[in-house]
Amino acid sequence: LGATPAPELVRNALHSSTNLDFPLITEICDRLENAPGEVAETVRSLVFAFGDADPRVQLRALTISNELMYSPDAVKASC
């Protein structure tokens, strides 16, 4: 796939000064559906972000994680 890898999308979204919007979250979810090999690294990035000192990063991680709970692969990787 030639698209931006999901872990990179997530890292950029977590530390961006722009709004975390639904199209970006959808892009991340779609990418993971098409590249399930990226799920584990993406989930690790999100889990790591929960320990960030910046509550905005934590909230962004929670928002993305919430949407990923619709993906059985992401749920499995979270356990």
C-alpha positions as CSV (number, residue, x, y, z in Angstrom):
1,L,0.0,0.0,0.0
2,G,1.3,3.4,-0.8
3,A,-0.7,5.3,1.8
4,T,0.8,6.7,5.0
5,P,1.2,4.0,7.6
6,A,-1.4,4.0,10.4
7,P,1.2,4.3,13.2
8,E,2.6,7.4,11.5
9,L,-0.9,8.9,11.1
10,V,-1.5,8.3,14.8
11,R,1.7,9.8,15.9
12,N,1.1,12.9,13.7
13,A,-2.5,13.2,15.0
14,L,-1.4,12.9,18.6
15,H,1.1,15.7,18.5
16,S,-0.5,17.9,15.9
17,S,-1.7,21.5,16.6
18,T,-4.7,20.9,14.3
19,N,-8.0,19.5,15.3
20,L,-8.4,15.8,15.5
21,D,-11.4,15.4,13.2
22,F,-13.6,12.5,12.0
23,P,-12.0,12.3,8.5
24,L,-8.6,11.7,10.1
25,I,-9.9,9.1,12.5
26,T,-11.7,7.4,9.6
27,E,-8.5,7.4,7.6
28,I,-6.6,5.7,10.5
29,C,-9.4,3.1,10.8
30,D,-9.5,2.5,7.1
31,R,-5.8,2.1,6.9
32,L,-5.8,-0.5,9.6
33,E,-8.5,-2.4,7.9
34,N,-6.4,-2.5,4.8
35,A,-3.1,-3.1,6.6
36,P,-3.7,-5.3,9.6
37,G,0.0,-5.8,10.1
38,E,0.1,-2.2,11.4
39,V,-2.4,-2.7,14.2
40,A,0.0,-3.7,16.9
41,E,2.4,-0.8,16.4
42,T,-0.6,1.6,16.2
43,V,-2.0,0.3,19.5
44,R,1.4,0.5,21.1
45,S,1.6,4.2,20.0
46,L,-1.8,4.9,21.5
47,V,-1.0,3.1,24.8
48,F,2.3,5.0,25.1
49,A,0.4,8.3,24.6
50,F,-1.8,7.6,27.6
51,G,1.3,8.3,29.7
52,D,2.1,11.6,28.0
53,A,2.2,14.6,30.4
54,D,0.0,16.6,28.0
55,P,-3.7,15.9,28.7
56,R,-4.5,16.9,25.1
57,V,-2.3,14.1,23.8
58,Q,-4.1,11.7,26.2
59,L,-7.5,12.9,25.1
60,R,-6.5,12.4,21.4
61,A,-5.3,8.9,22.2
62,L,-8.5,8.1,23.9
63,T,-10.6,9.5,21.0
64,I,-8.7,7.4,18.5
65,S,-8.7,4.3,20.7
66,N,-12.5,4.6,21.2
67,E,-13.0,4.3,17.4
68,L,-10.6,1.4,17.1
69,M,-12.7,-0.6,19.5
70,Y,-14.9,-1.4,16.5
71,S,-12.0,-3.4,15.0
72,P,-11.6,-6.9,16.4
73,D,-7.8,-6.8,15.4
74,A,-7.3,-3.6,17.4
75,V,-9.2,-5.0,20.4
76,K,-7.1,-8.1,20.3
77,A,-3.9,-6.1,20.1
78,S,-5.0,-4.0,23.1
79,C,-5.2,-7.0,25.4
